Every structure is written in C-alpha cells, then in structure tokens.
Amino acid sequence: MQYTGLIIGVCTFLIIGLFHPVVVKAEYYWGARCWWLFLLLGIGGIAGSLCTDNLLASSLLGVFAFSSFWTIKELFEQEERVKKGWFPKNPRRKYKF
C-alpha cells in the first residue's frame, strides 16, 4: 500500500494551517512590509523542491513554497482586515491609516 499521497495531504493541511497564525502575527508585529521574507521563503522552497530527488520532500517543499507566496497576498488582506477593525491593531506600531 502507498501512503505517500495521504502523507502529502495531511502535511499540506498542516502547512496551510500553520501559515494562518503566521500571517496574523507577522502583520501585527511588522505589517505587510515583511512580504519580501515570504518571497524569499517561497523561492527557497522552490529551489529545494527542484533540487531533491525524494518525491515526498519535493512535494512538501513545493507546498511550502506556494503557501509562502499565498501568504504575501494574505498579508495585504490582513492589513485591510485590521483597518476594518476585524483584528486588533498593535499599539506599538504606527499605521498608514
């Protein structure tokens, strides 16, 4: 029996679930200006995915890479959610709005 697909599915779920609180915390402490960090993580994930021969590792690095890219979009949307009052503002930060 092959468990690779099941393992990839569970790990994808966990990776995506991990990125949600990361988006909220990153926007709270640094705002959307930390988007470049997720760009670098995504590029690193793609490079790692292309350089490994292991199917499981390559797949999970690809999921990590594109979750990082999606996080860039979510950071800017999280900033809008904070602006609307749906999430708390960081009292130690200055906001553009």
PyMOL commands that place a pseudoatom at each C-alpha (Angstrom):
pseudoatom trace, name=CA, resn=MET, resi=1, chain=A, elem=C, hetatm=0, pos=[0.000, 0.000, 0.000]
pseudoatom trace, name=CA, resn=GLN, resi=2, chain=A, elem=C, hetatm=0, pos=[1.185, 3.537, -0.800]
pseudoatom trace, name=CA, resn=TYR, resi=3, chain=A, elem=C, hetatm=0, pos=[0.862, 6.131, 1.920]
pseudoatom trace, name=CA, resn=THR, resi=4, chain=A, elem=C, hetatm=0, pos=[2.710, 8.934, 0.137]
pseudoatom trace, name=CA, resn=GLY, resi=5, chain=A, elem=C, hetatm=0, pos=[-0.434, 10.680, -1.104]
pseudoatom trace, name=CA, resn=LEU, resi=6, chain=A, elem=C, hetatm=0, pos=[-2.033, 10.520, 2.331]
pseudoatom trace, name=CA, resn=ILE, resi=7, chain=A, elem=C, hetatm=0, pos=[1.113, 11.873, 3.985]
pseudoatom trace, name=CA, resn=ILE, resi=8, chain=A, elem=C, hetatm=0, pos=[1.309, 14.719, 1.441]
pseudoatom trace, name=CA, resn=GLY, resi=9, chain=A, elem=C, hetatm=0, pos=[-2.356, 15.552, 2.049]
pseudoatom trace, name=CA, resn=VAL, resi=10, chain=A, elem=C, hetatm=0, pos=[-2.015, 15.636, 5.842]
pseudoatom trace, name=CA, resn=CYS, resi=11, chain=A, elem=C, hetatm=0, pos=[1.207, 17.657, 5.695]
pseudoatom trace, name=CA, resn=THR, resi=12, chain=A, elem=C, hetatm=0, pos=[-0.350, 20.101, 3.202]
pseudoatom trace, name=CA, resn=PHE, resi=13, chain=A, elem=C, hetatm=0, pos=[-3.235, 20.613, 5.618]
pseudoatom trace, name=CA, resn=LEU, resi=14, chain=A, elem=C, hetatm=0, pos=[-0.785, 21.237, 8.473]
pseudoatom trace, name=CA, resn=ILE, resi=15, chain=A, elem=C, hetatm=0, pos=[1.402, 23.618, 6.443]
pseudoatom trace, name=CA, resn=ILE, resi=16, chain=A, elem=C, hetatm=0, pos=[-1.576, 25.695, 5.344]
pseudoatom trace, name=CA, resn=GLY, resi=17, chain=A, elem=C, hetatm=0, pos=[-2.926, 25.660, 8.902]
pseudoatom trace, name=CA, resn=LEU, resi=18, chain=A, elem=C, hetatm=0, pos=[0.439, 26.828, 10.211]
pseudoatom trace, name=CA, resn=PHE, resi=19, chain=A, elem=C, hetatm=0, pos=[0.539, 29.795, 7.857]
pseudoatom trace, name=CA, resn=HIS, resi=20, chain=A, elem=C, hetatm=0, pos=[-2.752, 31.312, 9.103]
pseudoatom trace, name=CA, resn=PRO, resi=21, chain=A, elem=C, hetatm=0, pos=[-1.450, 32.353, 12.542]
pseudoatom trace, name=CA, resn=VAL, resi=22, chain=A, elem=C, hetatm=0, pos=[1.873, 33.322, 10.939]
pseudoatom trace, name=CA, resn=VAL, resi=23, chain=A, elem=C, hetatm=0, pos=[0.033, 35.833, 8.723]
pseudoatom trace, name=CA, resn=VAL, resi=24, chain=A, elem=C, hetatm=0, pos=[-1.828, 37.306, 11.696]
pseudoatom trace, name=CA, resn=LYS, resi=25, chain=A, elem=C, hetatm=0, pos=[1.300, 37.604, 13.867]
pseudoatom trace, name=CA, resn=ALA, resi=26, chain=A, elem=C, hetatm=0, pos=[3.531, 38.902, 11.061]
pseudoatom trace, name=CA, resn=GLU, resi=27, chain=A, elem=C, hetatm=0, pos=[1.048, 41.639, 10.200]
pseudoatom trace, name=CA, resn=TYR, resi=28, chain=A, elem=C, hetatm=0, pos=[0.571, 42.509, 13.875]
pseudoatom trace, name=CA, resn=TYR, resi=29, chain=A, elem=C, hetatm=0, pos=[4.295, 42.959, 14.561]
pseudoatom trace, name=CA, resn=TRP, resi=30, chain=A, elem=C, hetatm=0, pos=[5.697, 44.095, 11.198]
pseudoatom trace, name=CA, resn=GLY, resi=31, chain=A, elem=C, hetatm=0, pos=[2.789, 44.940, 8.933]
pseudoatom trace, name=CA, resn=ALA, resi=32, chain=A, elem=C, hetatm=0, pos=[2.715, 43.993, 5.281]
pseudoatom trace, name=CA, resn=ARG, resi=33, chain=A, elem=C, hetatm=0, pos=[6.240, 45.315, 4.786]
pseudoatom trace, name=CA, resn=CYS, resi=34, chain=A, elem=C, hetatm=0, pos=[7.645, 41.852, 5.650]
pseudoatom trace, name=CA, resn=TRP, resi=35, chain=A, elem=C, hetatm=0, pos=[6.234, 40.411, 2.411]
pseudoatom trace, name=CA, resn=TRP, resi=36, chain=A, elem=C, hetatm=0, pos=[9.745, 40.043, 0.956]
pseudoatom trace, name=CA, resn=LEU, resi=37, chain=A, elem=C, hetatm=0, pos=[10.601, 37.492, 3.665]
pseudoatom trace, name=CA, resn=PHE, resi=38, chain=A, elem=C, hetatm=0, pos=[7.833, 35.216, 2.401]
pseudoatom trace, name=CA, resn=LEU, resi=39, chain=A, elem=C, hetatm=0, pos=[9.007, 35.791, -1.172]
pseudoatom trace, name=CA, resn=LEU, resi=40, chain=A, elem=C, hetatm=0, pos=[12.485, 34.574, -0.191]
pseudoatom trace, name=CA, resn=LEU, resi=41, chain=A, elem=C, hetatm=0, pos=[10.998, 31.591, 1.663]
pseudoatom trace, name=CA, resn=GLY, resi=42, chain=A, elem=C, hetatm=0, pos=[8.939, 30.719, -1.412]
pseudoatom trace, name=CA, resn=ILE, resi=43, chain=A, elem=C, hetatm=0, pos=[11.908, 30.967, -3.745]
pseudoatom trace, name=CA, resn=GLY, resi=44, chain=A, elem=C, hetatm=0, pos=[13.948, 28.844, -1.334]
pseudoatom trace, name=CA, resn=GLY, resi=45, chain=A, elem=C, hetatm=0, pos=[11.165, 26.271, -1.205]
pseudoatom trace, name=CA, resn=ILE, resi=46, chain=A, elem=C, hetatm=0, pos=[11.034, 26.086, -4.998]
pseudoatom trace, name=CA, resn=ALA, resi=47, chain=A, elem=C, hetatm=0, pos=[14.814, 25.728, -5.205]
pseudoatom trace, name=CA, resn=GLY, resi=48, chain=A, elem=C, hetatm=0, pos=[14.729, 22.972, -2.606]
pseudoatom trace, name=CA, resn=SER, resi=49, chain=A, elem=C, hetatm=0, pos=[11.863, 21.239, -4.366]
pseudoatom trace, name=CA, resn=LEU, resi=50, chain=A, elem=C, hetatm=0, pos=[13.743, 21.236, -7.657]
pseudoatom trace, name=CA, resn=CYS, resi=51, chain=A, elem=C, hetatm=0, pos=[16.994, 20.022, -6.100]
pseudoatom trace, name=CA, resn=THR, resi=52, chain=A, elem=C, hetatm=0, pos=[15.725, 16.990, -4.199]
pseudoatom trace, name=CA, resn=ASP, resi=53, chain=A, elem=C, hetatm=0, pos=[15.128, 13.550, -5.635]
pseudoatom trace, name=CA, resn=ASN, resi=54, chain=A, elem=C, hetatm=0, pos=[12.759, 12.455, -2.878]
pseudoatom trace, name=CA, resn=LEU, resi=55, chain=A, elem=C, hetatm=0, pos=[9.160, 12.720, -4.076]
pseudoatom trace, name=CA, resn=LEU, resi=56, chain=A, elem=C, hetatm=0, pos=[7.708, 13.358, -0.615]
pseudoatom trace, name=CA, resn=ALA, resi=57, chain=A, elem=C, hetatm=0, pos=[10.248, 16.049, 0.300]
pseudoatom trace, name=CA, resn=SER, resi=58, chain=A, elem=C, hetatm=0, pos=[9.944, 17.695, -3.106]
pseudoatom trace, name=CA, resn=SER, resi=59, chain=A, elem=C, hetatm=0, pos=[6.156, 17.790, -2.856]
pseudoatom trace, name=CA, resn=LEU, resi=60, chain=A, elem=C, hetatm=0, pos=[6.170, 19.229, 0.647]
pseudoatom trace, name=CA, resn=LEU, resi=61, chain=A, elem=C, hetatm=0, pos=[8.754, 21.858, -0.289]
pseudoatom trace, name=CA, resn=GLY, resi=62, chain=A, elem=C, hetatm=0, pos=[6.540, 22.843, -3.212]
pseudoatom trace, name=CA, resn=VAL, resi=63, chain=A, elem=C, hetatm=0, pos=[3.514, 23.142, -0.933]
pseudoatom trace, name=CA, resn=PHE, resi=64, chain=A, elem=C, hetatm=0, pos=[5.590, 25.214, 1.490]
pseudoatom trace, name=CA, resn=ALA, resi=65, chain=A, elem=C, hetatm=0, pos=[6.830, 27.456, -1.337]
pseudoatom trace, name=CA, resn=PHE, resi=66, chain=A, elem=C, hetatm=0, pos=[3.415, 28.239, -2.741]
pseudoatom trace, name=CA, resn=SER, resi=67, chain=A, elem=C, hetatm=0, pos=[1.939, 28.667, 0.731]
pseudoatom trace, name=CA, resn=SER, resi=68, chain=A, elem=C, hetatm=0, pos=[4.649, 31.281, 1.283]
pseudoatom trace, name=CA, resn=PHE, resi=69, chain=A, elem=C, hetatm=0, pos=[3.648, 33.030, -1.938]
pseudoatom trace, name=CA, resn=TRP, resi=70, chain=A, elem=C, hetatm=0, pos=[-0.014, 32.942, -0.894]
pseudoatom trace, name=CA, resn=THR, resi=71, chain=A, elem=C, hetatm=0, pos=[0.988, 34.465, 2.439]
pseudoatom trace, name=CA, resn=ILE, resi=72, chain=A, elem=C, hetatm=0, pos=[2.167, 37.605, 0.623]
pseudoatom trace, name=CA, resn=LYS, resi=73, chain=A, elem=C, hetatm=0, pos=[-1.369, 38.160, -0.656]
pseudoatom trace, name=CA, resn=GLU, resi=74, chain=A, elem=C, hetatm=0, pos=[-2.824, 37.351, 2.753]
pseudoatom trace, name=CA, resn=LEU, resi=75, chain=A, elem=C, hetatm=0, pos=[-0.557, 39.868, 4.495]
pseudoatom trace, name=CA, resn=PHE, resi=76, chain=A, elem=C, hetatm=0, pos=[-2.019, 42.710, 2.475]
pseudoatom trace, name=CA, resn=GLU, resi=77, chain=A, elem=C, hetatm=0, pos=[-5.540, 41.391, 3.023]
pseudoatom trace, name=CA, resn=GLN, resi=78, chain=A, elem=C, hetatm=0, pos=[-4.837, 41.075, 6.757]
pseudoatom trace, name=CA, resn=GLU, resi=79, chain=A, elem=C, hetatm=0, pos=[-3.814, 44.724, 6.767]
pseudoatom trace, name=CA, resn=GLU, resi=80, chain=A, elem=C, hetatm=0, pos=[-7.236, 45.552, 5.319]
pseudoatom trace, name=CA, resn=ARG, resi=81, chain=A, elem=C, hetatm=0, pos=[-8.941, 43.402, 7.950]
pseudoatom trace, name=CA, resn=VAL, resi=82, chain=A, elem=C, hetatm=0, pos=[-7.084, 45.318, 10.673]
pseudoatom trace, name=CA, resn=LYS, resi=83, chain=A, elem=C, hetatm=0, pos=[-8.122, 48.590, 9.029]
pseudoatom trace, name=CA, resn=LYS, resi=84, chain=A, elem=C, hetatm=0, pos=[-11.776, 47.461, 9.165]
pseudoatom trace, name=CA, resn=GLY, resi=85, chain=A, elem=C, hetatm=0, pos=[-11.410, 46.609, 12.853]
pseudoatom trace, name=CA, resn=TRP, resi=86, chain=A, elem=C, hetatm=0, pos=[-11.817, 42.859, 12.442]
pseudoatom trace, name=CA, resn=PHE, resi=87, chain=A, elem=C, hetatm=0, pos=[-8.408, 42.228, 14.031]
pseudoatom trace, name=CA, resn=PRO, resi=88, chain=A, elem=C, hetatm=0, pos=[-6.625, 44.246, 16.734]
pseudoatom trace, name=CA, resn=LYS, resi=89, chain=A, elem=C, hetatm=0, pos=[-4.053, 46.915, 15.946]
pseudoatom trace, name=CA, resn=ASN, resi=90, chain=A, elem=C, hetatm=0, pos=[-0.628, 46.751, 17.526]
pseudoatom trace, name=CA, resn=PRO, resi=91, chain=A, elem=C, hetatm=0, pos=[-0.450, 49.782, 19.856]
pseudoatom trace, name=CA, resn=ARG, resi=92, chain=A, elem=C, hetatm=0, pos=[3.340, 49.962, 19.427]
pseudoatom trace, name=CA, resn=ARG, resi=93, chain=A, elem=C, hetatm=0, pos=[3.163, 50.383, 15.648]
pseudoatom trace, name=CA, resn=LYS, resi=94, chain=A, elem=C, hetatm=0, pos=[2.309, 53.375, 13.505]
pseudoatom trace, name=CA, resn=TYR, resi=95, chain=A, elem=C, hetatm=0, pos=[-0.256, 52.655, 10.819]
pseudoatom trace, name=CA, resn=LYS, resi=96, chain=A, elem=C, hetatm=0, pos=[-0.712, 54.377, 7.468]
pseudoatom trace, name=CA, resn=PHE, resi=97, chain=A, elem=C, hetatm=0, pos=[-4.456, 54.574, 8.040]
for i in range(1, 97): cmd.bond("trace and resi %d" % i, "trace and resi %d" % (i + 1))
show_as sticks, trace
zoom trace
